[in-house]
Amino acid sequence: MISSDSQDIKVWTNLDYAVLPFCFKCSIILPLYVLMELFSLIVN
């Protein structure tokens, strides 16, 4: 039981490391893109 739990934790941490940079990029790029779209609509 203990060994299988530690393996699950290792898999989840690997998934987090794989997913976090992508989410971090999205959390920065998407709001900026939305703001740019709104700004262009307001200016036009």
PDB file of N, CA, C, O and CB in Angstrom:
ATOM      1  N   MET A   1       0.834  -1.213   0.000  1.00  0.00           N
ATOM      2  CA  MET A   1       0.000   0.000   0.000  1.00  0.00           C
ATOM      3  C   MET A   1       0.868   1.263   0.000  1.00  0.00           C
ATOM      4  O   MET A   1       0.649   2.186  -0.785  1.00  0.00           O
ATOM      5  CB  MET A   1      -0.943   0.007   1.228  1.00  0.00           C
ATOM      6  N   ILE A   2       1.854   1.279   0.896  1.00  0.00           N
ATOM      7  CA  ILE A   2       2.666   2.492   1.029  1.00  0.00           C
ATOM      8  C   ILE A   2       3.450   2.752  -0.262  1.00  0.00           C
ATOM      9  O   ILE A   2       3.531   3.888  -0.730  1.00  0.00           O
ATOM     10  CB  ILE A   2       3.636   2.368   2.234  1.00  0.00           C
ATOM     11  N   SER A   3       4.026   1.686  -0.833  1.00  0.00           N
ATOM     12  CA  SER A   3       4.832   1.873  -2.040  1.00  0.00           C
ATOM     13  C   SER A   3       3.962   2.346  -3.207  1.00  0.00           C
ATOM     14  O   SER A   3       4.378   3.209  -3.980  1.00  0.00           O
ATOM     15  CB  SER A   3       5.555   0.563  -2.412  1.00  0.00           C
ATOM     16  N   SER A   4       2.755   1.783  -3.338  1.00  0.00           N
ATOM     17  CA  SER A   4       1.872   2.195  -4.427  1.00  0.00           C
ATOM     18  C   SER A   4       1.443   3.653  -4.240  1.00  0.00           C
ATOM     19  O   SER A   4       1.322   4.394  -5.217  1.00  0.00           O
ATOM     20  CB  SER A   4       0.631   1.272  -4.498  1.00  0.00           C
ATOM     21  N   ASP A   5       1.213   4.065  -2.993  1.00  0.00           N
ATOM     22  CA  ASP A   5       0.842   5.460  -2.746  1.00  0.00           C
ATOM     23  C   ASP A   5       1.977   6.392  -3.159  1.00  0.00           C
ATOM     24  O   ASP A   5       1.739   7.422  -3.791  1.00  0.00           O
ATOM     25  CB  ASP A   5       0.488   5.674  -1.258  1.00  0.00           C
ATOM     26  N   SER A   6       3.206   6.034  -2.806  1.00  0.00           N
ATOM     27  CA  SER A   6       4.333   6.899  -3.158  1.00  0.00           C
ATOM     28  C   SER A   6       4.502   6.961  -4.673  1.00  0.00           C
ATOM     29  O   SER A   6       4.879   8.002  -5.211  1.00  0.00           O
ATOM     30  CB  SER A   6       5.632   6.397  -2.495  1.00  0.00           C
ATOM     31  N   GLN A   7       4.225   5.848  -5.370  1.00  0.00           N
ATOM     32  CA  GLN A   7       4.304   5.867  -6.832  1.00  0.00           C
ATOM     33  C   GLN A   7       3.236   6.795  -7.406  1.00  0.00           C
ATOM     34  O   GLN A   7       3.509   7.551  -8.339  1.00  0.00           O
ATOM     35  CB  GLN A   7       4.141   4.441  -7.406  1.00  0.00           C
ATOM     36  N   ASP A   8       2.027   6.743  -6.858  1.00  0.00           N
ATOM     37  CA  ASP A   8       0.962   7.637  -7.323  1.00  0.00           C
ATOM     38  C   ASP A   8       1.374   9.093  -7.132  1.00  0.00           C
ATOM     39  O   ASP A   8       1.169   9.924  -8.017  1.00  0.00           O
ATOM     40  CB  ASP A   8      -0.360   7.351  -6.573  1.00  0.00           C
ATOM     41  N   ILE A   9       1.957   9.397  -5.974  1.00  0.00           N
ATOM     42  CA  ILE A   9       2.380  10.772  -5.700  1.00  0.00           C
ATOM     43  C   ILE A   9       3.436  11.199  -6.720  1.00  0.00           C
ATOM     44  O   ILE A   9       3.410  12.327  -7.212  1.00  0.00           O
ATOM     45  CB  ILE A   9       2.936  10.901  -4.252  1.00  0.00           C
ATOM     46  N   LYS A  10       4.367  10.291  -7.035  1.00  0.00           N
ATOM     47  CA  LYS A  10       5.418  10.620  -7.996  1.00  0.00           C
ATOM     48  C   LYS A  10       4.812  10.911  -9.370  1.00  0.00           C
ATOM     49  O   LYS A  10       5.228  11.849 -10.051  1.00  0.00           O
ATOM     50  CB  LYS A  10       6.444   9.467  -8.095  1.00  0.00           C
ATOM     51  N   VAL A  11       3.838  10.113  -9.770  1.00  0.00           N
ATOM     52  CA  VAL A  11       3.183  10.323 -11.064  1.00  0.00           C
ATOM     53  C   VAL A  11       2.475  11.671 -11.083  1.00  0.00           C
ATOM     54  O   VAL A  11       2.553  12.401 -12.071  1.00  0.00           O
ATOM     55  CB  VAL A  11       2.180   9.186 -11.362  1.00  0.00           C
ATOM     56  N   TRP A  12       1.782  12.007  -9.993  1.00  0.00           N
ATOM     57  CA  TRP A  12       1.042  13.274  -9.955  1.00  0.00           C
ATOM     58  C   TRP A  12       1.996  14.465  -9.982  1.00  0.00           C
ATOM     59  O   TRP A  12       1.711  15.470 -10.634  1.00  0.00           O
ATOM     60  CB  TRP A  12       0.154  13.340  -8.701  1.00  0.00           C
ATOM     61  N   THR A  13       3.128  14.362  -9.279  1.00  0.00           N
ATOM     62  CA  THR A  13       4.070  15.482  -9.307  1.00  0.00           C
ATOM     63  C   THR A  13       4.646  15.646 -10.709  1.00  0.00           C
ATOM     64  O   THR A  13       4.871  16.768 -11.163  1.00  0.00           O
ATOM     65  CB  THR A  13       5.205  15.270  -8.279  1.00  0.00           C
ATOM     66  N   ASN A  14       4.886  14.519 -11.401  1.00  0.00           N
ATOM     67  CA  ASN A  14       5.371  14.613 -12.781  1.00  0.00           C
ATOM     68  C   ASN A  14       4.325  15.280 -13.667  1.00  0.00           C
ATOM     69  O   ASN A  14       4.666  16.106 -14.514  1.00  0.00           O
ATOM     70  CB  ASN A  14       5.724  13.215 -13.333  1.00  0.00           C
ATOM     71  N   LEU A  15       3.060  14.930 -13.479  1.00  0.00           N
ATOM     72  CA  LEU A  15       1.992  15.555 -14.258  1.00  0.00           C
ATOM     73  C   LEU A  15       1.924  17.049 -13.959  1.00  0.00           C
ATOM     74  O   LEU A  15       1.754  17.862 -14.868  1.00  0.00           O
ATOM     75  CB  LEU A  15       0.634  14.886 -13.957  1.00  0.00           C
ATOM     76  N   ASP A  16       2.056  17.406 -12.687  1.00  0.00           N
ATOM     77  CA  ASP A  16       2.015  18.823 -12.321  1.00  0.00           C
ATOM     78  C   ASP A  16       3.146  19.580 -13.006  1.00  0.00           C
ATOM     79  O   ASP A  16       2.933  20.675 -13.528  1.00  0.00           O
ATOM     80  CB  ASP A  16       2.106  18.994 -10.790  1.00  0.00           C
ATOM     81  N   TYR A  17       4.348  19.005 -13.008  1.00  0.00           N
ATOM     82  CA  TYR A  17       5.475  19.688 -13.641  1.00  0.00           C
ATOM     83  C   TYR A  17       5.269  19.823 -15.144  1.00  0.00           C
ATOM     84  O   TYR A  17       5.735  20.783 -15.758  1.00  0.00           O
ATOM     85  CB  TYR A  17       6.775  18.940 -13.359  1.00  0.00           C
ATOM     86  N   ALA A  18       4.564  18.853 -15.736  1.00  0.00           N
ATOM     87  CA  ALA A  18       4.324  18.920 -17.178  1.00  0.00           C
ATOM     88  C   ALA A  18       3.239  19.944 -17.503  1.00  0.00           C
ATOM     89  O   ALA A  18       3.306  20.614 -18.533  1.00  0.00           O
ATOM     90  CB  ALA A  18       3.926  17.539 -17.720  1.00  0.00           C
ATOM     91  N   VAL A  19       2.236  20.067 -16.624  1.00  0.00           N
ATOM     92  CA  VAL A  19       1.068  20.899 -16.916  1.00  0.00           C
ATOM     93  C   VAL A  19       1.255  22.343 -16.456  1.00  0.00           C
ATOM     94  O   VAL A  19       0.748  23.266 -17.093  1.00  0.00           O
ATOM     95  CB  VAL A  19      -0.167  20.309 -16.258  1.00  0.00           C
ATOM     96  N   LEU A  20       1.974  22.544 -15.363  1.00  0.00           N
ATOM     97  CA  LEU A  20       2.080  23.883 -14.784  1.00  0.00           C
ATOM     98  C   LEU A  20       2.647  24.932 -15.741  1.00  0.00           C
ATOM     99  O   LEU A  20       2.081  26.023 -15.822  1.00  0.00           O
ATOM    100  CB  LEU A  20       2.933  23.826 -13.560  1.00  0.00           C
ATOM    101  N   PRO A  21       3.729  24.664 -16.467  1.00  0.00           N
ATOM    102  CA  PRO A  21       4.233  25.703 -17.378  1.00  0.00           C
ATOM    103  C   PRO A  21       3.203  26.094 -18.430  1.00  0.00           C
ATOM    104  O   PRO A  21       3.083  27.269 -18.777  1.00  0.00           O
ATOM    105  CB  PRO A  21       5.504  25.225 -18.066  1.00  0.00           C
ATOM    106  N   PHE A  22       2.462  25.117 -18.935  1.00  0.00           N
ATOM    107  CA  PHE A  22       1.423  25.398 -19.932  1.00  0.00           C
ATOM    108  C   PHE A  22       0.338  26.280 -19.331  1.00  0.00           C
ATOM    109  O   PHE A  22      -0.083  27.256 -19.953  1.00  0.00           O
ATOM    110  CB  PHE A  22       0.809  24.085 -20.468  1.00  0.00           C
ATOM    111  N   CYS A  23      -0.121  25.944 -18.120  1.00  0.00           N
ATOM    112  CA  CYS A  23      -1.159  26.745 -17.466  1.00  0.00           C
ATOM    113  C   CYS A  23      -0.628  28.142 -17.164  1.00  0.00           C
ATOM    114  O   CYS A  23      -1.356  29.128 -17.273  1.00  0.00           O
ATOM    115  CB  CYS A  23      -1.644  26.059 -16.166  1.00  0.00           C
ATOM    116  N   PHE A  24       0.650  28.219 -16.782  1.00  0.00           N
ATOM    117  CA  PHE A  24       1.242  29.516 -16.462  1.00  0.00           C
ATOM    118  C   PHE A  24       1.260  30.401 -17.702  1.00  0.00           C
ATOM    119  O   PHE A  24       0.935  31.586 -17.630  1.00  0.00           O
ATOM    120  CB  PHE A  24       2.672  29.343 -15.902  1.00  0.00           C
ATOM    121  N   LYS A  25       1.643  29.821 -18.841  1.00  0.00           N
ATOM    122  CA  LYS A  25       1.638  30.592 -20.084  1.00  0.00           C
ATOM    123  C   LYS A  25       0.226  31.040 -20.433  1.00  0.00           C
ATOM    124  O   LYS A  25       0.007  32.185 -20.829  1.00  0.00           O
ATOM    125  CB  LYS A  25       2.231  29.765 -21.235  1.00  0.00           C
ATOM    126  N   CYS A  26      -0.739  30.117 -20.280  1.00  0.00           N
ATOM    127  CA  CYS A  26      -2.120  30.452 -20.624  1.00  0.00           C
ATOM    128  C   CYS A  26      -2.654  31.549 -19.715  1.00  0.00           C
ATOM    129  O   CYS A  26      -3.372  32.440 -20.167  1.00  0.00           O
ATOM    130  CB  CYS A  26      -3.013  29.210 -20.533  1.00  0.00           C
ATOM    131  N   SER A  27      -2.305  31.485 -18.436  1.00  0.00           N
ATOM    132  CA  SER A  27      -2.825  32.464 -17.485  1.00  0.00           C
ATOM    133  C   SER A  27      -2.264  33.852 -17.773  1.00  0.00           C
ATOM    134  O   SER A  27      -2.862  34.853 -17.377  1.00  0.00           O
ATOM    135  CB  SER A  27      -2.491  32.046 -16.050  1.00  0.00           C
ATOM    136  N   ILE A  28      -1.128  33.926 -18.453  1.00  0.00           N
ATOM    137  CA  ILE A  28      -0.569  35.234 -18.815  1.00  0.00           C
ATOM    138  C   ILE A  28      -1.058  35.660 -20.198  1.00  0.00           C
ATOM    139  O   ILE A  28      -1.464  36.807 -20.386  1.00  0.00           O
ATOM    140  CB  ILE A  28       0.977  35.192 -18.786  1.00  0.00           C
ATOM    141  N   ILE A  29      -1.021  34.742 -21.164  1.00  0.00           N
ATOM    142  CA  ILE A  29      -1.305  35.099 -22.555  1.00  0.00           C
ATOM    143  C   ILE A  29      -2.786  35.369 -22.775  1.00  0.00           C
ATOM    144  O   ILE A  29      -3.144  36.334 -23.451  1.00  0.00           O
ATOM    145  CB  ILE A  29      -0.839  33.991 -23.489  1.00  0.00           C
ATOM    146  N   LEU A  30      -3.652  34.528 -22.210  1.00  0.00           N
ATOM    147  CA  LEU A  30      -5.084  34.687 -22.477  1.00  0.00           C
ATOM    148  C   LEU A  30      -5.639  36.011 -21.960  1.00  0.00           C
ATOM    149  O   LEU A  30      -6.336  36.694 -22.711  1.00  0.00           O
ATOM    150  CB  LEU A  30      -5.852  33.543 -21.853  1.00  0.00           C
ATOM    151  N   PRO A  31      -5.367  36.410 -20.716  1.00  0.00           N
ATOM    152  CA  PRO A  31      -5.876  37.720 -20.273  1.00  0.00           C
ATOM    153  C   PRO A  31      -5.314  38.872 -21.107  1.00  0.00           C
ATOM    154  O   PRO A  31      -6.030  39.827 -21.408  1.00  0.00           O
ATOM    155  CB  PRO A  31      -5.536  37.944 -18.799  1.00  0.00           C
ATOM    156  N   LEU A  32      -4.036  38.786 -21.482  1.00  0.00           N
ATOM    157  CA  LEU A  32      -3.465  39.836 -22.323  1.00  0.00           C
ATOM    158  C   LEU A  32      -4.173  39.892 -23.668  1.00  0.00           C
ATOM    159  O   LEU A  32      -4.467  40.973 -24.176  1.00  0.00           O
ATOM    160  CB  LEU A  32      -1.964  39.607 -22.526  1.00  0.00           C
ATOM    161  N   TYR A  33      -4.444  38.730 -24.239  1.00  0.00           N
ATOM    162  CA  TYR A  33      -5.143  38.681 -25.529  1.00  0.00           C
ATOM    163  C   TYR A  33      -6.538  39.278 -25.406  1.00  0.00           C
ATOM    164  O   TYR A  33      -6.971  40.040 -26.270  1.00  0.00           O
ATOM    165  CB  TYR A  33      -5.232  37.233 -26.045  1.00  0.00           C
ATOM    166  N   VAL A  34      -7.243  38.930 -24.327  1.00  0.00           N
ATOM    167  CA  VAL A  34      -8.595  39.460 -24.116  1.00  0.00           C
ATOM    168  C   VAL A  34      -8.540  40.974 -23.931  1.00  0.00           C
ATOM    169  O   VAL A  34      -9.374  41.700 -24.474  1.00  0.00           O
ATOM    170  CB  VAL A  34      -9.263  38.789 -22.886  1.00  0.00           C
ATOM    171  N   LEU A  35      -7.564  41.446 -23.170  1.00  0.00           N
ATOM    172  CA  LEU A  35      -7.439  42.891 -22.967  1.00  0.00           C
ATOM    173  C   LEU A  35      -7.147  43.606 -24.285  1.00  0.00           C
ATOM    174  O   LEU A  35      -7.695  44.675 -24.551  1.00  0.00           O
ATOM    175  CB  LEU A  35      -6.332  43.195 -21.945  1.00  0.00           C
ATOM    176  N   MET A  36      -6.286  43.015 -25.102  1.00  0.00           N
ATOM    177  CA  MET A  36      -5.982  43.626 -26.397  1.00  0.00           C
ATOM    178  C   MET A  36      -7.224  43.674 -27.281  1.00  0.00           C
ATOM    179  O   MET A  36      -7.464  44.674 -27.958  1.00  0.00           O
ATOM    180  CB  MET A  36      -4.859  42.854 -27.105  1.00  0.00           C
ATOM    181  N   GLU A  37      -8.013  42.601 -27.279  1.00  0.00           N
ATOM    182  CA  GLU A  37      -9.245  42.577 -28.072  1.00  0.00           C
ATOM    183  C   GLU A  37     -10.221  43.641 -27.575  1.00  0.00           C
ATOM    184  O   GLU A  37     -10.811  44.363 -28.379  1.00  0.00           O
ATOM    185  CB  GLU A  37      -9.902  41.181 -28.013  1.00  0.00           C
ATOM    186  N   LEU A  38     -10.391  43.740 -26.270  1.00  0.00           N
ATOM    187  CA  LEU A  38     -11.297  44.746 -25.712  1.00  0.00           C
ATOM    188  C   LEU A  38     -10.805  46.151 -26.044  1.00  0.00           C
ATOM    189  O   LEU A  38     -11.598  47.027 -26.388  1.00  0.00           O
ATOM    190  CB  LEU A  38     -11.428  44.574 -24.186  1.00  0.00           C
ATOM    191  N   PHE A  39      -9.504  46.361 -25.940  1.00  0.00           N
ATOM    192  CA  PHE A  39      -8.938  47.674 -26.222  1.00  0.00           C
ATOM    193  C   PHE A  39      -9.164  48.058 -27.683  1.00  0.00           C
ATOM    194  O   PHE A  39      -9.507  49.201 -27.982  1.00  0.00           O
ATOM    195  CB  PHE A  39      -7.441  47.693 -25.892  1.00  0.00           C
ATOM    196  N   SER A  40      -8.970  47.104 -28.585  1.00  0.00           N
ATOM    197  CA  SER A  40      -9.183  47.400 -30.009  1.00  0.00           C
ATOM    198  C   SER A  40     -10.657  47.702 -30.282  1.00  0.00           C
ATOM    199  O   SER A  40     -10.974  48.551 -31.115  1.00  0.00           O
ATOM    200  CB  SER A  40      -8.710  46.216 -30.887  1.00  0.00           C
ATOM    201  N   LEU A  41     -11.551  47.012 -29.586  1.00  0.00           N
ATOM    202  CA  LEU A  41     -12.977  47.296 -29.754  1.00  0.00           C
ATOM    203  C   LEU A  41     -13.314  48.688 -29.238  1.00  0.00           C
ATOM    204  O   LEU A  41     -14.094  49.413 -29.857  1.00  0.00           O
ATOM    205  CB  LEU A  41     -13.827  46.243 -29.027  1.00  0.00           C
ATOM    206  N   ILE A  42     -12.730  49.061 -28.109  1.00  0.00           N
ATOM    207  CA  ILE A  42     -13.016  50.376 -27.525  1.00  0.00           C
ATOM    208  C   ILE A  42     -12.462  51.479 -28.431  1.00  0.00           C
ATOM    209  O   ILE A  42     -13.132  52.484 -28.665  1.00  0.00           O
ATOM    210  CB  ILE A  42     -12.408  50.490 -26.094  1.00  0.00           C
ATOM    211  N   VAL A  43     -11.248  51.292 -28.936  1.00  0.00           N
ATOM    212  CA  VAL A  43     -10.626  52.305 -29.793  1.00  0.00           C
ATOM    213  C   VAL A  43     -11.416  52.452 -31.092  1.00  0.00           C
ATOM    214  O   VAL A  43     -11.646  53.568 -31.558  1.00  0.00           O
ATOM    215  CB  VAL A  43      -9.153  51.934 -30.098  1.00  0.00           C
ATOM    216  N   ASN A  44     -11.825  51.344 -31.664  1.00  0.00           N
ATOM    217  CA  ASN A  44     -12.610  51.399 -32.897  1.00  0.00           C
ATOM    218  C   ASN A  44     -14.049  51.743 -32.553  1.00  0.00           C
ATOM    219  O   ASN A  44     -14.891  51.842 -33.445  1.00  0.00           O
ATOM    220  CB  ASN A  44     -12.536  50.051 -33.673  1.00  0.00           C
TER     221      ASN A  44
END
